[in-house]
Amino acid sequence: MRPPVLACIDGSECAAAAAEWAAREAGLRGVALRLLHVAPRLPGVAVPAAASAHLRGIGTHLVRRAVEDLAGRCPGLDVDGAPAEGAEADAILDAAAHDVGLVVAGTRGAGGFGDLAVGSTALRIAAAAPCPVVLVPPRPGAFTDGVAGRGGPRVVLGFDAHRPAGEAADFAFSAAELRSVRLRVVQAWVLPAESVSARPFVVTEEDRATWEDQAVVDLSDALRPWQEKYPQVRATLDLRLLHPAEALLNASRDADLLVVGRCAEARPAGGRLGPVTHAVLHHARCPVAVVPPGA
């Protein structure tokens, strides 16, 4: 049996959008959807038994209502859920470690303040989960469901030919294949020696064209295993002379999904994400998949 999709809910608008996205993703994959609600807890505060039972009851009701809603809107979807207790991020990560193929969460939950782009729980899950994590903004936009003829690429992959993240590439190609859409593979490109000299760096158009051509060849070579594995996916190579985060955000403005790898940027000791992924999560308007090594 293929591992299910796990969606985190807390009654917020963002979590509702994430649960809907997760339901459609589970339907595309042909797997079950599991909903998880973690009862809120104040660290270091002893909650009376009656209050704790009341919070569990709220969580159970929230999960039941979400299951009924998604089952009604997605006929044929195997969906269920359960409440949990403990620190929210810890409970979600523990659930993710038990045969889950994908975790889907809102970029922020019911807590925090209004202008918060991405909450601390979402960031921790993205940095530490053993499986891919998709963070969904409150209004992720239209969802492509097998519409191959739409204008632009609907899945965007951030890729570095010199440090290829194979798991992220596989996730992105698979997502594009499931949706029957094009894949845009973006690599940010900088001029050689640009960062080692404070003096103006003059580059002829001929030299620049040569470097760009070589970079395209390197990118194409690095992607060949996945292009051969997913022959139905039409991949567009997009080499950009920009900061990586800016390049990815620009390319994903009209995308259904932006995919980035975690292997080059995560810091396992601190459970933190690197600057590019961090920036993308805070500013992307579409769902963002963070794929760890070994996923």
C-alpha positions in Angstrom: 0.0 0.0 0.0 1.4 3.4 -1.0 2.0 5.8 1.9 -0.8 8.4 2.5 -0.7 12.2 2.3 -0.8 13.8 5.8 -2.5 17.2 6.1 -2.3 19.4 9.2 -5.4 21.3 10.2 -6.2 23.8 13.0 -9.3 25.6 11.9 -7.5 28.5 10.2 -8.1 29.6 6.6 -4.5 28.6 5.7 -4.9 25.1 7.1 -8.2 24.7 5.2 -6.5 25.7 1.9 -3.7 23.2 2.7 -6.2 20.4 3.4 -8.0 21.0 0.1 -4.7 21.0 -1.7 -3.7 17.8 0.1 -7.0 16.2 -0.9 -6.5 16.9 -4.5 -2.9 15.7 -4.3 -3.9 12.5 -2.7 -6.5 12.0 -5.4 -3.9 12.5 -8.1 -1.6 10.0 -6.4 -4.3 7.5 -5.7 -3.5 7.3 -2.0 -5.4 8.0 1.2 -5.5 11.4 3.0 -4.9 11.6 6.7 -5.9 14.7 8.7 -4.1 15.6 11.9 -5.1 18.2 14.5 -2.8 18.9 17.4 -4.5 20.4 20.4 -3.0 23.7 21.4 -0.7 23.6 24.5 0.9 26.3 26.6 4.5 25.2 27.3 5.2 24.8 31.0 1.6 25.3 32.0 -0.3 22.5 33.7 -3.8 22.3 32.0 -6.6 21.0 34.2 -8.0 17.7 33.2 -11.4 19.2 32.3 -9.8 21.8 30.1 -7.6 19.2 28.4 -10.7 17.0 27.7 -12.5 20.0 26.3 -9.6 20.8 23.9 -9.5 17.2 22.8 -13.2 17.4 22.1 -12.8 20.5 20.0 -10.0 18.7 18.0 -12.1 15.6 17.4 -15.0 17.7 16.2 -12.8 19.8 13.9 -11.3 16.6 12.4 -14.7 15.0 11.9 -16.1 18.0 10.2 -13.0 18.3 7.9 -13.2 14.7 7.0 -16.9 14.9 6.1 -16.3 18.1 4.1 -13.5 16.7 2.0 -15.1 13.3 1.5 -18.2 15.1 0.2 -16.2 17.3 -2.2 -13.8 14.6 -3.4 -15.9 11.4 -4.1 -13.9 8.2 -3.9 -11.1 9.7 -1.7 -10.1 7.6 1.3 -9.9 10.3 4.0 -9.9 10.0 7.8 -8.2 11.8 10.7 -7.5 12.0 14.4 -6.5 14.5 17.0 -3.2 14.5 18.7 -1.6 16.1 21.8 1.8 17.6 22.5 3.9 20.3 21.0 2.5 20.9 17.5 5.7 20.6 15.5 6.8 17.5 17.4 3.5 15.8 16.9 3.5 16.5 13.2 7.1 15.3 12.8 6.3 12.2 14.7 3.4 11.4 12.5 5.5 12.1 9.4 8.0 9.5 10.5 5.5 6.7 10.4 5.0 5.7 6.7 3.8 9.1 5.3 4.6 10.0 1.7 4.0 13.7 1.9 3.1 16.3 4.6 1.0 19.3 3.6 0.5 22.2 6.0 -0.4 25.9 5.8 2.3 28.4 5.7 0.9 29.7 9.0 -1.6 28.5 11.5 -4.2 30.0 13.8 -1.6 31.5 16.1 0.9 34.3 15.4 0.1 37.7 14.0 -1.7 38.8 10.9 1.4 39.9 8.9 3.3 36.7 9.5 4.2 35.0 6.2 5.4 31.7 7.5 5.0 30.4 11.0 7.6 28.8 13.1 5.9 25.4 13.1 5.7 25.3 9.3 9.4 26.3 9.0 10.4 23.5 11.5 8.4 20.9 9.7 10.0 21.9 6.3 13.5 21.8 7.9 13.2 18.5 9.7 10.5 16.2 8.2 11.9 12.9 6.8 9.5 13.1 3.8 8.7 15.9 1.4 6.7 18.8 2.8 4.4 21.2 0.9 3.6 24.5 2.5 0.4 26.1 1.1 -0.4 29.8 1.3 -3.9 31.0 2.3 -4.9 31.5 -1.3 -2.8 29.2 -3.5 -4.7 30.0 -6.7 -6.2 27.7 -9.2 -5.3 24.0 -9.1 -4.3 22.4 -12.4 -5.9 19.0 -12.8 -4.7 17.3 -16.0 -4.9 20.4 -18.2 -2.0 19.9 -20.5 -2.9 22.8 -22.8 -2.6 25.7 -20.3 -0.2 28.5 -21.2 2.9 28.3 -19.0 4.7 25.6 -17.1 2.7 24.8 -14.0 5.4 23.1 -11.9 8.7 24.8 -11.3 11.9 23.1 -10.1 14.9 24.9 -8.6 18.0 22.9 -9.7 21.7 23.3 -9.7 23.6 21.2 -12.2 26.7 21.2 -10.1 25.0 20.1 -7.0 21.9 18.2 -8.3 19.3 17.3 -5.7 17.9 14.1 -7.2 15.0 13.7 -4.8 13.7 17.2 -5.7 14.0 16.5 -9.4 12.2 13.2 -9.1 9.4 14.9 -7.0 9.0 17.7 -9.6 9.0 15.4 -12.6 6.5 13.1 -11.0 4.3 16.1 -10.0 4.3 17.4 -13.6 3.5 13.9 -14.9 0.6 13.5 -12.5 -0.9 16.9 -13.6 -0.1 16.4 -17.3 1.6 19.8 -17.4 5.0 21.2 -18.4 7.9 21.5 -16.0 10.2 24.5 -15.9 13.6 23.8 -14.5 15.3 27.0 -13.2 19.0 27.4 -12.5 20.3 30.8 -11.4 23.4 31.7 -13.2 26.2 34.2 -12.3 29.2 35.4 -14.2 32.4 33.6 -13.5 34.8 35.6 -11.2 32.0 38.1 -10.5 32.3 37.6 -6.8 36.1 37.6 -6.5 36.9 41.1 -7.8 35.7 44.5 -6.6 36.6 46.1 -9.9 34.0 46.3 -12.7 34.0 43.0 -14.6 33.8 43.6 -18.4 32.4 40.7 -20.3 32.0 40.5 -24.1 28.7 39.3 -25.5 30.6 36.4 -27.1 32.1 35.3 -23.8 28.8 35.5 -22.1 27.1 33.5 -24.8 29.8 30.8 -24.5 29.3 30.6 -20.7 25.5 30.5 -21.1 25.7 27.7 -23.7 28.0 25.6 -21.5 25.7 26.1 -18.5 22.7 24.9 -20.6 24.6 21.8 -21.7 25.6 21.1 -18.1 22.0 21.5 -16.9 20.6 19.3 -19.7 23.2 16.6 -19.0 22.4 16.7 -15.2 18.6 16.3 -15.9 18.9 13.5 -18.5 18.2 10.7 -16.0 14.8 12.2 -15.1 13.9 13.2 -18.6 14.5 9.5 -19.6 12.5 8.3 -16.5 9.6 10.6 -17.3 9.4 10.8 -21.1 5.9 12.2 -21.1 7.1 15.3 -19.2 8.0 18.3 -21.3 10.8 20.1 -19.4 11.8 23.7 -20.2 15.3 24.7 -19.2 15.4 28.2 -17.8 18.8 29.7 -17.1 18.6 33.1 -15.2 21.2 35.7 -14.4 19.7 36.4 -11.0 19.9 35.6 -7.3 18.5 32.1 -6.9 15.6 33.1 -4.7 14.6 35.9 -7.1 14.9 33.6 -10.1 12.6 31.0 -8.5 10.0 33.5 -7.3 9.8 35.1 -10.8 9.5 31.8 -12.5 6.8 30.6 -10.1 4.4 33.5 -10.3 1.8 31.6 -12.2 2.8 28.1 -11.1 0.8 25.5 -9.3 3.8 24.2 -7.4 7.4 25.2 -6.8 9.9 22.5 -5.8 13.2 23.0 -4.0 15.6 20.5 -2.5 16.7 20.7 1.1 20.0 18.8 1.0 22.2 21.7 0.1 20.7 24.2 2.5 19.4 22.4 5.6 21.5 22.5 8.7 20.7 19.3 10.5 22.2 20.4 13.9 20.0 23.5 14.1 17.0 22.3 12.1 17.2 25.5 10.0 16.6 26.2 6.3 19.1 28.0 4.2 18.5 31.6 2.8 17.2 30.6 -0.6 14.5 28.2 0.7 13.7 30.6 3.5 13.2 33.5 1.1 11.1 31.3 -1.2 8.8 30.1 1.6 8.2 33.6 2.8 7.5 35.2 -0.6 6.1 32.5 -3.0 2.4 32.8 -3.9 2.0 29.2 -4.8 2.5 26.0 -2.8 6.2 25.2 -2.2 7.5 21.6 -1.8 10.7 21.2 0.2 12.2 17.8 -0.6 14.8 16.3 1.8 17.7 14.0 0.8 16.7 10.4 0.8 13.0 11.1 0.4 
